[in-house]
Amino acid sequence: MGSRRGVDSGDPWSGMGESEKSQPRIEVVYARRRSSQEDPQLQRSQDVNRERRLGPAVRPRKKNSFTRSLTTRGRTSVVIVGGVDYLPKPKQREAKKKPKQSKQKTRQDPPDFSKEMAYFKEVDSYELLEESPSPKKYSTWATGTENDPIVIPDLASILERWLISRKLTYSCGPSRGLLPRIAETPVMPLQPMCIPEERTLRHTSAATASSKFVADRRTPVPIELVDIDSPVRRVSSTFVADSRPPVHIVLEDVDSPSEGASSNIVADRRASVPIGSVNIDSSVEKSSENHVRVKVENDVDESLEQAIKKLSLTSSSTCDHRSAFEELLLVCNQSCPSSMSEVFSQYCDMNSIVKIGEGTYGEAFKAGASVCKIVPVDGDLLVNGEVQKRSEEVLEEVLLSFTLNSLRQEGRANCGCKIFIETKDIRLCQGTYDASLIRAWEDWDAKHGSENDHPKEFSEDQCYVVFVLADGGRDLESFVLLNFDEARSLLVQVTAALAVAEVACEFEHRDLHWGNVLLVRNESTKMEFKLEGRKICGKTFGISVSIIDFTLSRINSGEAILFLDLSLDPALFEGPKSDRQSETYRKMKEITEDCWESRHQRTTKDERDLRSLKKRMQSYDSAKDALSDPFFTDLLEKE
Ligand SMILES: Nc1ncnc2c1ncn2[C@@H]1O[C@H](COP(=O)(O)OP(=O)(O)OP(=O)(O)O)[C@@H](O)[C@H]1O
């Protein structure tokens, strides 16, 4: 489809480029270190890693396939902050192709499926030569109905905290006066789901009347109020602070005649604990109908909030590494990094940890019902021959994951699905690898032969981001579909997920190779999703699909557009010719014209071309005839 772009002056592609350029300001926020250019040794090891990414066909030996880090080198994280009305006009758009990927990531000794693999390889290579620029893969979901606001309270607060911290970081200049304050203080008013502004608890005459509010870590308001049957009541409130920044807890006697006056306050405490509980105790005079109000507030004073609002992102131009780390802490709701065992022990017995997979950066471990993917960040140590990810890079993925999580919420009015992997939590850790993790890593290595470096190399200072995910099963690369129904089920689930996310938040995965599609066989017969307000039920034939790895993805969270600027990673587009994944990256570059912040859609011209192709196809007598159609001209090279 050579005429796809820029052929005539009315080419909708160029038009779209123009209109996208006039969108809200664009900032290059983070630039990935590119030390390989200066360091030939690093360049060599990265070249080796590049070869790891693609499969056995192009991977002559261990650590020598097209790198798994292909997608991450030289990236730049970018955010565009737009107004609420930024959402583009309804248009039809294309879905990205699924590139081929081959990574050695298996959970058990795989049975011998070499025959099946050979078959699919053949199919793949055939398609690569034969297919048009994927008309059959361009989904035709029409966009354009009103979207659900993607910002649910929790997500809003996460993004807001992030944006605020960025404003503070970038706008305060050298003085950085506000940054320490925001780092010490949560932005509680912005997270109404997290902490109710107040709870009113009623005393009873019972000696141990108590009220307990149990909530998860993101709504950590377990407050226990106990009155003791004595002339003076003892009131205590326990606030379970799980890695939460400081809070201000006030107990107030609301029945006192001077309600609201400071004398009503029976206990007042500012508390800051990384993990644990805060108790405040006090005495309250007994009266028949005594109410005590427990207020949990943030410590950000109004003037600070006003100041924050006035700050502008436009003055930001640089990002220092420390502040990005602080942003990550804020987004993860932590005041300081945890240890690995603190995080893992929340999900499982440490001795039960099993490694289940690995990527260039990520080591995936099964922890109870969850999967924890550990990604080292910010250290100087090369990991698997790669420069470690920087906080700022991981931050983009963290925010994106939270945004996609919001699609899982029940009761979304317009769009929703549960096919993107559930991100249960994200935590920042520091220290050496825990002994149980080392044991699990070595077990996996003994069975499967890890391509990654031994994690014992990490020092006490090393930091990591731990993605706590639902267990999505095995990746498509190692999963064997048993019949055509399972294959259809896989395709419809992936397509439905992309359609939902594309309509809801202009999502483009941009790296949907078969290592990033997980499957599990179960009793399920159907899966529900909602697209443009319509509930749709898809048949699953006992297969549940999850999409993972949003490192390269692009999304409009409602508050910001998050994406990586792949134009700074030319090597990404230099993979082997005729390799499906490499070709797909190149196609993406062609379609985006290296403008990665925009969403990209099938154009009217493309649709016209496809429609006329369809008509012409009906008139051909044979496939041989059809192959001479002009639609294919630039796709076929005669030798
Ligand atoms: N939620 C999950 N459930 C089950 N397995 C998972 C999950 N997340 C990751 N894995 C396993 O771990 C592997 C590595 O994860 P992932 O691809 O996210 O890491 P990565 O370092 O980002 O990879 P890449 O090399 O593509 O950058 C996956 O291919 C998969 O086998």
The ligand as a MOL file (V3000), in Angstrom:
LIG
                    3D

  0  0  0     0  0            999 V3000
M  V30 BEGIN CTAB
M  V30 COUNTS 31 33 0 0 0
M  V30 BEGIN ATOM
M  V30 1 N 1.3510 -11.0820 35.3030 0
M  V30 2 C 2.0780 -12.0820 34.8720 0
M  V30 3 N 1.6240 -13.3510 34.9560 0
M  V30 4 C 2.3700 -14.3910 34.5280 0
M  V30 5 N 3.5940 -14.2530 33.9940 0
M  V30 6 C 4.0980 -13.0230 33.8770 0
M  V30 7 C 3.3900 -11.8780 34.3070 0
M  V30 8 N 4.1300 -10.7900 34.0540 0
M  V30 9 C 5.2660 -11.2270 33.5060 0
M  V30 10 N 5.2680 -12.5730 33.3970 0
M  V30 11 C 6.3210 -13.4170 32.8400 0
M  V30 12 O 7.5610 -12.7450 32.9310 0
M  V30 13 C 8.0650 -12.4620 31.6280 0
M  V30 14 C 8.7740 -11.1320 31.6440 0
M  V30 15 O 7.8310 -10.1120 31.8650 0
M  V30 16 P 7.8370 -8.7930 30.9830 0
M  V30 17 O 7.7760 -9.1630 29.5390 0
M  V30 18 O 6.7920 -7.9110 31.4930 0
M  V30 19 O 9.3000 -8.2690 31.3740 0
M  V30 20 P 10.1490 -7.1630 30.6410 0
M  V30 21 O 11.4860 -7.0790 31.2820 0
M  V30 22 O 9.3360 -5.9300 30.5650 0
M  V30 23 O 10.2880 -7.8270 29.2210 0
M  V30 24 P 10.9120 -7.1840 27.9130 0
M  V30 25 O 12.1140 -8.0170 27.6320 0
M  V30 26 O 9.8080 -7.3660 26.9020 0
M  V30 27 O 11.2450 -5.7610 28.1930 0
M  V30 28 C 6.8310 -12.5340 30.7190 0
M  V30 29 O 7.1510 -12.8490 29.3920 0
M  V30 30 C 6.0210 -13.6450 31.3750 0
M  V30 31 O 6.5280 -14.9130 31.0260 0
M  V30 END ATOM
M  V30 BEGIN BOND
M  V30 1 1 1 2
M  V30 2 1 2 3
M  V30 3 2 2 7
M  V30 4 2 3 4
M  V30 5 1 4 5
M  V30 6 2 5 6
M  V30 7 1 6 7
M  V30 8 1 6 10
M  V30 9 1 7 8
M  V30 10 2 8 9
M  V30 11 1 9 10
M  V30 12 1 10 11
M  V30 13 1 11 12
M  V30 14 1 11 30
M  V30 15 1 12 13
M  V30 16 1 13 14
M  V30 17 1 13 28
M  V30 18 1 14 15
M  V30 19 1 15 16
M  V30 20 2 16 17
M  V30 21 1 16 18
M  V30 22 1 16 19
M  V30 23 1 19 20
M  V30 24 2 20 21
M  V30 25 1 20 22
M  V30 26 1 20 23
M  V30 27 1 23 24
M  V30 28 2 24 25
M  V30 29 1 24 26
M  V30 30 1 24 27
M  V30 31 1 28 29
M  V30 32 1 28 30
M  V30 33 1 30 31
M  V30 END BOND
M  V30 END CTAB
M  END
